[in-house]
Amino acid sequence: MTAELVRGQNHPLSQSRVEIRVSAGTPVLALASAADDEGRLAGPGAVAHPGARALAGLEVPGAVSGAHRFTVDLDAVGPAVHRVGLLLVLPAGGPVRFGAVPASYVAVAEPGGAEIAGYTLTGLDSETAVVALELYRRQGAWKVRAVGQGYADGLGALLADAGLAGPAAVALAAEVVGVAAPAEPSPAVTRGPRAPQEAAPSSAAPAVPAGPAPEAPEPIPVSAVPYPGTPGPAPADSADGPPTISYAHPRRRRTSTEPPEPAPPRAEPPQPGEPPRPVAGDAAGWSMEERLYNQVWGMFEDLARTVAAYRGAVEFADSRMDRELDEALSDPRHRIGGGGDAARDAARGRRDELVERAQAVLDRDLAQLVAETEVVEPALPAPYARWDNPVWHGGRSAGLPEENPLALRLGDLHLPERPGLRIPMLMRLPLERGIWIDNGRTGSEAAMAMDTDRLRRAAMDMAVAHAVRLLAVHPGDKLSVHVIDAAGAGAASLAPLVRSGVLAGPPAAGAEGVTRTLEALTRRVDLVQMALRAGAPEDLPPDVDTAGQLLIVHDFPHGFDDRAVTRLRYLADEGPAVGVHLLMVADRDEASAYGPLLDPLWRSLMRLSPVPDNHLADPWVGHHWTFEPDLPPRGSQVLDQALDRIAAARRGSRP
């Protein structure tokens, strides 16, 4: 089975001869670099490109193309080479940035055979050159890492960051892409930890992409990391110890030009020896909503770090004990007289002491996080709050908001060290990528234990709950929801939405309804794109709905022909940039008849499970987070109450 990597995640390679495959959304140049253990290039000759295609162990393609394939023999690379990088570069005369084309997909495979690991380069914007992945050597073994490090200043900036002197980087970039690189290139991203960025207020709200994970940390089937932001690339493995991990949030920005809201009152200072007393909203931000968002992100960071430290300490203690036991057993003096038993007991005792100390630190940090959760959870606004929070039962949730929300709660995340400690999983809005609620049973132990009909109903209920939450936290005229339910199998779950009249139209049924809905949304995407390119967004035809659009697709691919599938893929790729977003409820196995045609679609979506499942993997420290969907309590009327308020607010806003 192919390992679906996300940015920063690595995967072992069991063979030295592998094939690199590139499927790009536009014709690109595929280059390769050979670097030392610090990622530094020895000189221009360490880069294979169309003008000098061969390096020891590999030869790159010589043409610009949307698909590349070449073989790497890791046994043949020089002993000084510890990293072989795959570089993708936009050629002269092509698209001006990777963000303007569909996401590229790169894979490492057996020569002529099955894929070993694949990576979809999501999240790129103004970059024109990117380090897609690298094969790296550690302790004699080779691994592949998904990098996805892009450079807005092009190949010259990439090469300069890899250690080439400025003139050499400029000359080589000019030779490869046929255009002059800037005199002093600066990378779009930098190595190592990054401090949070603070954008100065402007008349236009800054574009902030979606997110605890970890900007990703889409594991996973680890297929999507749904953290409230996108951390920087994970640093390289170090032979001397565990890697240094940066969880610094790179995209915390002011979201308003209004004066900041007053900070929450500080708690009384703790007594000597006591940990700080948590306060809701005690984080940087321009508004209380942003401060709470950043605080939740910080809680996720803290939980990830403290558990990683504990697991690392236990792993170190175990490895040291094994080494000491091996040394004791190999010493002839310990084979008689009970010396061996004493040495073994001493090694185990030292191991237990280290683990106890690590456990004490973990317990302390977890207790502090539990205390913080207890004050933060009740203070969360409706977009971030659980359905059982009082904010959804009147009071603060009455009516509809005047501004779009910053993020949306999709569920909770937790780790086995403290299952009761739940961190809200928040995703930035507007949705930069679609959501796929998996109603299939393949690959999920929790789903396998559930009846198929119940699983499908739970998946559709989850989609409806997300739709209601989105409608309730947007201004009345800022979001329209469309539904495709070709076979009518989701009628029971959709009944509250239909009954309240909050949908843009009745659920589309049959092949004709599928075609009609997709045609309308595709036309909207085309018209808005043309208006934006022309610099006249106000000149749209009067029948074009300028509100954000959410399309819920149930039971895909029932009712879809090849043309409809193509339109759906187009909406998934092009829609988010112009306000059309996708929420699919589907079983990937049922769409297998389309073969690899739909692989880019699945990779572009964030996969969620309707049942608690540990399918989300953290690419920075290797945690497998258990995701638990946020659903209304059984027997609760909270959805109906929210829909009544939405319908009443919309009626009141109509002229």
N, C-alpha and C positions, 0 to 999 in steps of 0.2 A: 504494500500500500504506500502511496506517495505521502511523504511528510509535507504538510502545508505549512511553510515557514512564514513568520511575520518578522518585521524589522528587528534585528538584533538577535534573533534566535539562531541556534546552530544545530547541526545534525551530523552524526559520525558517518564516515565513508568507509565501507568494508572492503573496497577494492581500489587499486591505484590507477586503473585506466577507466576514465569516465568521459561522458559526452555532455557538453554544455549546449542547451537549446534555448533559443531566444524567439519569442513570439511577441513582436512589438505592435503597438497601435498605429505605427507609421514607419516608413523606411528609416533605418538608423545605421550607424556604423558600430560594429562590435569590435572592441579592442581588448587586449589583455595586458596586464602588468605583472611583473615579477619583483617582489619587494622582500626586504629582510624582515626579521622578527618584530621590528618596530613600525613596519609599514612604509619604510623609506625606499625610494628608488635609487639605484646606483647611478643612473644617468639615462639619457634619452634611449639608449639601446635596451633598456629594461621594459620598454613598451612595444608590443606587437601591434601594428596598424597596417592599413593597406599599402603603405610605402615600404614597410619592412615587416612582413607578415609572420615571420617565424621567431620563436623563442625556444629554448631547450624544452622539449616535451610537448610543444603545441604549435599550431599554425592557425591563425585567425582567418576568417573570410576576407576577401578583398573587395567586395562590392557592397554598396548601400542596399539594404533590403529590410523588409518587415519580418523576415524569418531567417535565422542563422542557426547553424549546427556545426560544431567542431569538437574534436577529441583532445583530451588532455591526458598525458602519461605522467603521473606524479612521480614515478620512479626515475624519470629521465630529467627532471628539473635539477638545477644545480644545488649543491649542499647549502649554499648561502641563501637560497630562496626559501622563505617560510610562508609567503602569502602570494597566491596567484589571484589577481582581481579581474573581474569581468566589468568592463566599462562600456556604457552605451552613450553615444554622442549623436546629437541631431546634426545632420549635414547642412552645408550652406544651401540656401534656397528652399529649405523645407519649413516645417512648423517652427515657430519662434520659441516655443517652450513645451516641456513635457506635459504641463497641466492642460494644454489645449487639445490633447489627443487621448484616446483610450489608454488605460493602464497597460504597461508591458508586463509580460510574464516570462520568467526565466526559470530554468530547471537544470538540475544535474541528474543524469540518467546513466544506465548501463549502455555501453556502445551498441546502438541499434536495438536497444531493449527498453525495459520499463523505467519510468522515472523513479529516482531515489528521493529527491526533495525538490519542491517547487516554491516559488515566491512571486507574488504579484506586487509590483511597485506602485502602491497607492500613496496618496498624500503629496504628490509632486505638484508644483505650481509653475514658478518662473524658471526652473532649472533647465539648462540645455545640455548638461553632461551629468552623468550619475555613475557612481560605483554601485552596480546592481548587487553583486554578491562576491564573496571571496572564498577560495579554498585555502585553508591554513593548516600548518603543521604544528602540533603540540605534543611533546614527549614521544616523538616518533610516529604518531598517528595523524591522519588527515581528517579534517572536518570541513563542512561547508557552512558558511554563515550568511544570512540575508542581511545586507548592509543598507541599500537604499539611500545612500548619502549623495545628495544632489548639489549642484553648483550653478547658481544663477549667472555667474560670469564665465561659464563655459569650461572647456577642456583645459585652458591655460590655468584657471584657478584650481582645478582638480590636480593637475600635475604639480603646481607650486605647493599645494598642501601636502603632496606626497614626497616633497623634499627636493624637487628639481629647482635649480636656481632660476630666478625670474626670466632672464634672457633665454635660457634653454627651454623653459616651459612655454614661453611665447612662441619661439621658433617652431617647436614641435607641434603645438596646437595649430599654428598657421599651416604647417605642412599637412596635417591630418584633415582638417575641415576646410581648408582653402580660404580661410578668412583670418584677418589679424585679430589676435586676442588683445585685451586691454593691457596697458603697459605694466600696471601693478595689480594683478588679479587678486581678488579676495574671495574666499569661499563663502557660499551661502550658508553653510553650517560649519561649525568648528569642532575640533576633537575635544573630548573630555567633558567634564561637567559644565553645564551652562546655567547661568543665573536666570531667574525669571525676567522676562522682558516687560517693560512698562511703556506702552505707546502713549504719546502725547495726545491730548484731546484734539479732535478734529471735527469738522462739520459733518463728516460721514462716519458712521460706525465702522470700526475695523472689521475685516473679514476674519473670523476665527473658526477654525475647523472643529469637527466633532472630536469627541473623545470617546478610570481607573479602570489603557491602557492601556497606558500607558498605554495619539496620538497615537491602542492599541491597542497589544498588546493586545492582534486579533488572533488569537490563538485560536481556534484553534481548533480545529480540531484537533486541533487547535487552529481555529480559522479566523478569529477576529479579536483584537484586544479592545475592548470597549471601555477604555478608561476616559475620564473627562479631560483629555488632552493628549498630546503626542510627545512623549519624551524623546530626547536625542538618542543617537545610536549607542548601543551598548559597547563599552570598550572591549578591546581584545583580551582573550584569555592570557593570563600571566603564568609562566612556569613556576614562579616563586610563591604563589598564593592565589586566593580567590580574586576575581576581577573587582575593580572599583566600580560601583554602580551609581549612575547619576539618575536620580528621580526628579531633578529640577524641572519644573513646569515651564516650557519655553514660550507659552502663548497666553500668559495671564496679562490681560490688557484692560484698560478702562473701557467700559461699554457705553458710556454716556458722557455728554459734554456738560451735564448738570453738575452743580457742586456736590461733593460726596456727602452721603448720609452720615449722620453722627455715629461714631463708633459705639459699640455696646458697652455698658458699664463694666469696669474691671471687677473681678472677684476680689474679695479680701485676700491680702497676701497670705500664703501658707505659713504654717508654723515651721520652725526649723526641723529639717528632716522629712517634711511632707512634700509630695510632688505638687506642682502647680495645679490650681483648681481650674478646670476647663470652663470656658464661657462660649456660648453660641455666637458665631459671627466673629470670633477672635482670629481673623486672618486678613491679609491684605485684600483690598478691593475698593471699587468706586461706589458700590451700593451694597446693601445688606444681602441681596440675592447673590452678588458676585463674591462677597466675603464668605458666605455659607458654602458656595460652590468650591471655592479654593480651600476652605477648611475640610470639606469632605475629601477633596483630592489629597490634602495633607495627611488625613487619617489613613487613606489607602497607602500612601507612601510609607508612613510609619509602620503599618502592619506588614507590608512587604519587606521592609528593611529588617525589622526585628525578628521576623520568622526566618529570613535568609541568614541572619547572623546566628540564630540558634541552630539551624540545620548545618551551617558551616562548622560551628563549634563541635557538634556531635560527630560530623564526618571526620574532622581533624582528630578528635579523641579516639575514634574507632581505628583510624589509619595508624595513629601512633601506637596504640595498643597492639595492633597486628604486627607492626614492625618490631616492637619490643619482644613480643612472644616469639617471633621468628629468630631473633638474636639469641633469646634465652635457650630455645630448643637446639640451636646450632652450636651451642657452647658445650663441649664435652664435660666440663666441670659440673654442669647442672643435671646430668643424666643419672647421677647417683647421689644418695644422701639427702634427698628431699630438696635440693637447691632449685630444681626446676619448678617444683610446686610453689616455692616461695617467690620465685621470679614471676611466675604467672599471676599469683595473687597480687603482687605489687603492681604489675602492669594493669590489671583490672581495677585495682583501687585508684590508680591515677586517672584512669579513664572515667570512672564513676565520679570522681571529684570534679573533673572538668565539666562533665554533663550536668552535675548538680548546680555548679556555678552558672552555666548557661541557662538552665531552667529557671533559676532565681531571677536572672535578668529578664528573661522572656515573661515570666509571671508578672514582674513589676510593670513592664511596658504594656502588657495586655490589660492589666487592671486600669492603667491610666487611659487607655483607649476605650475601655468599657465605660468609664466615667464620662469621657468626652461624648461618646455616643448617646448617653442618657440625657445630656443637656442639648445636644445638637438635633437629634431626631424630632423632638416636639416643636422645635423652632423652624423647621424647614417649610418653605412656601409650597403651595400646591404642586408645582411641576416636579419638585424633589421628594414630596412626602408620600408615605405609604397610603394605601386606600383606607386603612383603619385610623389614620391620623384625623383628629377633630377638624383640621382645616378643610376636609372634604365634606363635612357635615354641617354646613352653614357658617356663619361668621365671616371669616376672612375670604371664603370662597364664593360669597354671594356675588352674582353678576359675573361679567367677563372682564379680564384685565384690559388696560389701555395700551400695553406694550407687549411685544413678543417676548417669550421667556428666553433665558440664557441657555438652559439645558433641560433635559427630561429624564426622569427616573425610569429605567427599564426593569430593574429588579435589584437584588442584593448579591454581594460577593462575600464568601467566607473561606477560611482555610481550616484544615483538620485540627490544627493546634488549639483552636478555640471556635468550634462551630457556632456557638451562640453569639459571637461578635460579628455582626453583619455591617458591611460597608455599602452604602447606596451606590449602585452602578448608574452613573449619570452620563448621558450622551449629549454633546453640544448640539444646539440648533442654530440654523436649519440643518437638517440631516445631510451631511456630505456624502453619505453612502446609504444604500437601501438596507432594509432589515429583512432577514429571512427567518421565519419561525418554522422550525423543522418539525413536521408532523409525521416523519418516518421513524422507524425503529432501528435502523442500521447504525451501528457504532455507539449506541447508548444503552448502558445496562439498565438505567432507570426506565427508559422507554420500552425496552424489551420486556420488562416486568408488567407492563400496562396493556390493557385491552386496546386493540387498534381503534375501535370507535371512540372510546373514552379519550385516547390520545389525540385524535383528530379534533374532537370537540374542545379539548383543553387548549389546543393550539389556536383554534379560531376564537375562543373566548379571550385568549391573551391578546390577539390582534385587535379585537373590539375594544378591550380595556385600554390599549395604547391609543386607539383612535379617539376614544372619549376623552382621555387625558389631554391629548393634543388639542382637541376642540375646546376643552374647558379652560386651557391656559393661554389660548390665543384670543386676540380681539375678534369680535363677532364676524367681521368681514375679511379676516386675514388668512383663513384656511378653508378650503373646500375638500370634501372627502368623496372619492369615487370608489365603487366596489365592483369587481368582476367575480361573479359566482356562477360560472357557466352551467353547472349541473344543478344548482340550487341546494347543494349539500350543506351549505353554511347558513341556511335560513333561520334555524333556531338561535344560533349565536347572534345573527344580524338583526333579529327582531327588535331589540331596543332601539337600535339606530334608525330602522325603518319607521317604527311607530312614532318616534319623536320628530321625524321630519327634518333632521339635521344633515342628511346626506345631500349631495349635489343633485342626485337623481336616483331612481330605483336601481337596485343592484342589476348589473348587466348579466343576462342569461343567454345561453346558446352561443353558437359561433358568430351569429350576426351581432349580438350585443358586445361580444369581445372585440370584434372588428370596429364597431362604432365608437366604443370608448377609447380604444387605442388610437384610432384616427384623430379624434378630437384632441387628445393630449399631445400627440405627435405634432399636430398642426400648431398648438400653442407653443411648444418648444421651438419650432422653426420660426414662427413669427416673432417671438421675443428675442431670439438670437439675432435675427436680421435687424430688428429695431435697435438693439444694443450696439451692433456693429456700425449701424448708420448714425449712432449718437442721438437717436430720437425715440427714446422709450415711451414717450407720451403719445406717439402717433400710432399706437396699435389700433386695430379695428375695434369698434364698440362691442362686438360680441366676444372679445377675448377677456376671460376672467383674469384679472391681475393679481388675485389672491394666490397664496401658496396652494399647491395641489398635492393631496396624498392619495395614491392609488393603492387599494388593497386588492390583491389577487389571491383568490382562494381556489384550491384544487388544481393548480397548474400541473400539467399542460392540457387539462381537459378543455376542449373547445378552441384550442390554439392550432392554427396551421403554420406553415413555415413563414408566411408573411407576418402573421401576428407575433411569432417568436422574435423575428427580426426587429419589429417595432418595440417589443418589450425590452430587448437588449439596448436599443437606441435610447429609450427612456431611462434605463438604468445608468447608462454612460453619460448622456447629455442633459438629462432632466434636472439633477440637483443644482447645477449652476444657474438655472433659470427658474427655480422654485417648484419643480415637479419631483416628488419623492415617492419611493416604492416600498411597500410592505407586502411581502409574499408569504403565504402559508402553503407549504409544498413539501413533497417527499422527493428528494433528489433521485432516488432509484426509479420513481415512476416516470421521470423525464429522460431516462437513460436511452430511450429509442432515438433521441436526437444526437447521441454520441457526443464527441468533443465540441460540437457546435455551442453547447450551453456552458462549457467549463468556465469561460471568462465571466459569464453572468453570475454563477455561484460564487466565484472568487471575489467578485466585486461587492457582495452582500455580507452583512454582519450576521452570522448564524447564531440564533438563540434557541434554547430548548424550552418547551412548555412545562417541563418537569425538572426538579432539581437535578443538576448534572455537572460534573467537573470537566466540561469540555472546553473551558477557557484557559489558555496557558499564557503565562507571563514570560515574554521573551527576554527579559533582562536578568531575572534570577531563577527562572525555571519553575516557578510555582504553577501548580494546576489549581486554579480557583474554581470553587463550586458556585455556579450561578443558580439563583433561585428566583423565578419570575415573581413580579409583584402583581397579585390578582386580588380583586375584591373579596372580602371574607364571605364564606358560604352563607347564603341566606340574607346577605346584606342588600339593602336598597340603594346603596351609594351610587351605582351607575345610573339608575333611573332618576335619582335626585339631581345628579350632575347634568343629565340630558335635559331634564325639565328646566333647569336654570339656563342652559345653553339656548334651548328653543325660545324661552321667554325673552332672553336678552336679544336674540336675533330679531324677534318680532318687534321689540321696542326700538330697535335701531333702523327699521325700515321706514322710509318716508310715507 
